[in-house]
Amino acid sequence: MKQIVLFLKEHLSWIIFEMALVSFILLLYWLDGFRGINTAIYSIIMSLLLTAGILIAKFITRRSFYNAITKKPERMEDALVRHVQTPEQLQSAAFMRSLYGLYQNEVQTLYASQHRQLHFMNQWVHQMKTPISVIGLLLQEDGELDKRSIHEEVEKLQRGLDAVLVNARLETFEEDMQIEQVELKSLIQQIVTDHKRLFITNGVFPVISIDETLVVASDPKWLKIVIGQFITNAVKYTFEKGKHVYMFVERTEHGFELTIRDEGVGIPASDLKRVTKAFFTGENGRLTGESTGMGLYIAAEVCGKLGHPLSIESEVGTGTSVKIVFMNGEAGGTDGEQSDCRDESSDEDL
């Protein structure tokens, strides 16, 4: 019954037009002097029969379509109308399939985001148990409290909290982004200072060779997070004391290229293409047991959103080089000539 009512509502204007047209033709014959009542009645009956026949034929061809759109759907797939015949139905069905494809893509994106968040939180909670347990054990020991060990564990908790906040803000990156002119050397020196204890603990020395006049357009807060992640990895996976982490900039055809190169264990070739995937820890991550597999993923995502191409090169036993390209950098020079942006710099005073 719903199908018939819907069909009549759709064709009501057409039925009225047909009746008005027949009435108009009969009126013309009447004004022209034709007075055949029987012929007029016959014309009206035939018009009604022909109109009813056309409507019945159209309803039969559209019945499956009306049946599909009037039935209460139980799942999203029910919106995909099948067995259509008319051009309008074909176009409507094609539109619904396209809409269903967009819906599926959005659902899959949301599901992947929620799964990533849940996985990350599970790993994060598991890792945060370790420093909390260590602090608890240190507090239970008799004698003088080892403040240095407490401080190291608190730093682990702080880094874990920072990672959670960064991962949460990544979902609304565009709302949190603010592009400014950033003095690259000053920013990196600040990052090195923030990680001073990490360098001292691992016996690694930073070497910064960057022109002080180099300015790049980027978001300083997010850029600090990205470079901080690369420096942390460089130090963390340099197991021999006395090694260096080199930070320098070179001018290339694509812009100014910041390189952070360490002398650590390096990344195996089998892992190199997957280190920026979410939750991928690789062989090196299993060496320390503290890797969440999210650091390089977040860094790669941020670089992509900021428009800074990122590349990673590594050789096992030699070290790893991470390169970020700033295509909108500016640097001062002497007499208008400057081949690159390196300047002579010794190890940072730790």
C-alpha positions in Angstrom: 0.0 0.0 0.0 2.8 2.4 0.8 4.3 1.8 -2.7 1.0 2.8 -4.4 0.5 5.9 -2.3 4.1 7.0 -3.0 3.6 6.3 -6.7 0.4 8.3 -6.9 1.9 11.2 -5.0 4.8 11.2 -7.4 2.5 11.2 -10.5 -0.3 13.4 -9.2 0.8 16.5 -11.1 1.1 14.4 -14.3 -2.5 13.0 -13.8 -3.9 16.5 -13.3 -2.1 17.7 -16.4 -3.6 14.9 -18.5 -7.1 15.6 -17.2 -6.7 19.3 -17.9 -5.3 18.6 -21.4 -8.3 16.4 -22.3 -10.7 19.0 -20.9 -9.0 21.8 -22.9 -9.3 19.8 -26.1 -13.0 19.1 -25.5 -13.6 22.7 -24.7 -12.0 23.7 -28.1 -14.3 21.3 -29.9 -17.3 22.7 -28.0 -16.5 26.3 -28.9 -16.0 25.2 -32.5 -19.6 24.0 -32.6 -19.1 20.3 -32.0 -21.9 19.0 -29.8 -21.4 15.2 -29.9 -21.9 14.2 -26.3 -21.3 10.5 -26.9 -18.0 11.2 -28.7 -16.9 13.4 -25.8 -17.7 10.7 -23.3 -15.9 8.2 -25.4 -12.9 10.4 -25.6 -12.8 10.9 -21.9 -13.1 7.2 -21.2 -10.4 6.3 -23.6 -8.1 9.0 -22.1 -8.7 7.6 -18.7 -8.0 4.0 -19.8 -4.8 5.0 -21.6 -3.6 7.1 -18.7 -4.4 4.2 -16.3 -2.6 1.8 -18.5 0.5 3.9 -18.7 0.4 4.4 -14.9 0.0 0.7 -14.2 2.9 -0.1 -16.6 5.1 2.5 -14.9 4.2 1.2 -11.4 5.1 -2.4 -12.4 8.5 -1.3 -13.6 9.1 0.8 -10.5 7.5 -1.6 -8.0 10.8 -3.2 -6.8 12.3 0.3 -6.5 9.4 1.6 -4.4 9.4 -1.6 -2.3 13.2 -1.1 -1.5 12.9 2.5 -0.5 9.7 2.1 1.6 11.0 -0.9 3.6 12.7 -0.1 6.9 16.4 -0.8 6.5 18.1 -3.1 9.0 21.7 -2.5 7.8 23.6 -0.1 5.7 23.8 -2.5 2.7 20.0 -2.2 2.4 20.5 1.3 1.0 22.0 -0.3 -2.2 18.9 -0.7 -4.4 19.1 -3.5 -6.9 17.0 -4.6 -9.9 16.5 -1.0 -11.2 15.3 -0.3 -14.7 14.6 3.3 -15.5 17.3 5.9 -16.1 16.3 7.8 -12.9 16.5 4.6 -10.9 19.9 3.7 -12.4 21.2 7.2 -11.5 19.8 7.0 -8.0 21.3 3.6 -7.4 24.7 4.8 -8.7 24.5 7.8 -6.4 23.7 5.5 -3.4 26.6 3.2 -4.2 28.9 6.2 -4.3 27.5 7.5 -1.0 27.9 4.0 0.5 31.6 4.0 -0.6 32.2 7.3 1.1 30.5 6.0 4.2 32.6 2.9 4.3 35.8 4.9 3.9 34.9 7.2 6.8 34.0 4.2 9.0 37.2 2.5 8.2 39.2 5.6 8.9 37.4 6.1 12.2 37.9 2.4 13.1 41.6 2.6 12.3 42.0 5.7 14.4 40.2 4.2 17.3 42.1 1.0 17.0 45.4 2.9 16.9 44.5 4.9 19.9 43.4 1.8 21.9 46.6 -0.1 21.0 48.7 2.9 21.9 47.0 3.4 25.2 47.4 -0.3 26.1 51.1 -0.2 25.3 51.5 3.1 27.1 49.8 1.9 30.3 52.0 -1.2 30.3 55.2 0.8 29.9 54.2 3.3 32.5 53.9 0.5 35.1 57.7 0.0 34.9 58.8 3.5 36.2 56.1 3.5 38.8 57.2 0.1 40.1 60.8 1.3 40.2 59.9 4.4 42.1 57.9 2.3 44.5 60.8 0.0 45.1 63.2 2.9 45.6 60.9 4.4 48.1 60.8 1.2 50.1 64.5 0.9 50.4 66.2 1.8 53.7 68.8 4.5 53.7 69.3 7.6 51.6 66.9 8.0 48.7 68.6 7.8 45.3 67.3 11.0 43.8 69.0 10.5 40.5 67.2 7.2 39.9 63.9 8.8 40.9 64.5 11.7 38.5 65.2 9.3 35.6 62.0 7.4 36.2 60.0 10.7 36.5 61.5 11.7 33.2 60.3 8.5 31.7 56.8 9.2 33.0 57.0 12.7 31.6 58.0 11.5 28.2 55.2 9.0 28.2 52.6 11.7 29.1 54.0 13.9 26.4 53.6 11.1 23.9 50.0 10.6 24.8 49.2 14.3 24.5 51.0 14.5 21.1 49.2 11.5 19.8 45.8 13.0 20.9 46.5 16.4 19.3 47.5 14.7 16.1 43.8 14.0 15.3 43.1 17.8 15.3 46.5 18.9 13.9 45.1 21.6 11.6 43.4 23.4 14.5 46.6 23.3 16.5 49.0 24.4 13.8 50.5 27.9 13.6 53.2 28.6 11.0 55.9 31.1 12.1 59.5 32.1 11.1 61.7 29.7 13.1 65.4 30.2 13.7 66.5 26.6 13.2 69.8 26.6 15.1 68.3 28.3 18.2 65.5 25.8 18.2 67.8 22.8 18.0 70.1 24.2 20.7 67.0 24.5 22.9 66.1 20.8 22.1 69.6 19.7 22.9 69.5 21.5 26.2 66.1 19.9 27.1 67.7 16.5 26.4 71.0 17.3 28.2 70.6 14.6 30.8 69.9 12.0 28.1 73.2 12.9 26.4 75.1 12.8 29.6 73.6 9.5 30.7 74.5 7.8 27.4 77.9 9.5 27.0 77.0 10.9 23.6 78.0 14.4 22.4 75.9 16.7 20.1 77.6 18.6 17.3 75.6 21.4 15.8 76.8 22.9 12.5 74.0 25.3 11.4 74.1 28.9 10.2 72.6 31.2 12.9 70.9 33.2 10.2 68.9 30.3 8.8 65.2 30.8 9.2 62.5 28.4 8.1 58.7 28.6 8.0 57.2 26.0 10.2 55.3 25.4 13.4 57.9 25.7 16.2 56.0 23.6 18.7 55.5 20.6 16.3 58.9 21.0 14.8 60.4 20.8 18.3 58.5 17.5 18.9 59.7 16.0 15.6 63.4 17.0 16.0 63.3 16.0 19.6 62.1 12.5 18.6 64.9 12.1 16.1 67.5 13.3 18.6 66.1 11.0 21.3 66.3 8.0 19.0 69.8 8.9 17.9 71.0 9.0 21.5 69.0 6.0 22.7 70.3 3.7 20.0 73.9 4.8 20.4 75.1 2.2 22.9 78.9 3.1 22.8 80.0 6.0 24.9 82.0 8.8 23.3 80.0 8.8 20.0 78.5 11.9 18.4 75.2 13.1 17.0 75.7 15.5 14.2 73.1 18.1 13.3 73.8 20.2 10.1 72.0 21.9 7.2 72.9 21.8 3.5 71.4 23.7 0.6 69.9 21.4 -2.0 67.9 21.9 -5.2 64.7 21.3 -3.2 65.6 23.7 -0.3 67.5 23.5 3.0 68.0 19.9 4.2 68.4 19.4 7.9 70.3 16.2 8.7 70.5 14.5 12.1 73.2 11.7 11.9 74.2 9.4 14.7 76.9 6.8 15.1 74.6 4.2 16.6 73.7 0.6 15.8 71.8 1.5 12.6 68.6 0.2 11.3 68.4 -3.2 9.4 67.5 -2.9 5.8 64.4 -5.1 6.4 63.1 -2.6 8.9 64.0 0.7 7.2 60.9 1.0 5.1 58.6 0.2 8.0 60.0 2.3 10.8 57.4 5.1 10.2 54.5 2.6 10.5 52.4 2.8 13.6 53.5 0.4 16.4 56.4 -1.0 14.4 59.3 -1.5 16.8 61.7 -3.6 14.7 64.9 -5.3 15.9 66.3 -2.2 17.6 63.0 -1.6 19.5 63.2 -5.0 21.0 66.8 -4.4 22.2 65.6 -1.7 24.7 62.1 -3.0 25.4 60.9 0.6 25.8 59.8 1.4 22.3 56.1 2.0 21.6 56.6 2.1 17.8 54.8 5.5 17.7 57.6 8.0 17.8 58.7 7.9 14.2 55.1 7.3 13.1 54.0 10.6 14.7 57.1 12.4 13.4 56.5 11.2 9.9 52.8 12.3 10.1 53.7 15.7 11.4 56.3 16.2 8.7 53.8 15.3 6.1 51.2 17.7 7.5 53.8 20.5 7.7 54.9 19.9 4.2 58.5 19.0 5.1 59.7 15.9 3.1 61.3 13.3 5.4 63.8 10.6 4.5 65.7 8.1 6.6 69.0 6.4 5.6 70.8 3.9 7.7 73.5 1.2 7.7 73.8 -1.4 10.4 76.9 -0.7 12.6 77.5 2.7 11.1 74.6 4.8 12.1 71.4 6.5 10.9 70.7 9.8 9.1 67.3 11.5 9.2 66.8 14.3 6.7 64.1 16.9 6.7 63.7 19.3 3.8 62.5 22.9 4.3 61.5 24.2 0.9 60.8 27.7 2.2 63.9 28.4 4.2 66.0 31.6 4.1 69.6 32.1 5.2 71.9 35.1 5.2 75.3 35.0 3.5 78.5 37.0 2.8 78.6 39.0 -0.4 75.5 37.2 -1.6 77.3 33.9 -1.8 76.8 30.9 0.4 77.3 27.3 -0.6 75.6 25.7 2.4 74.5 26.5 5.9 77.2 24.8 7.9 79.3 26.8 10.3 82.2 25.6 12.4 80.9 24.4 15.7 82.4 22.3 18.4 80.6 19.9 20.7 77.8 21.5 22.7 78.9 22.1 26.3 77.1 19.5 28.4 
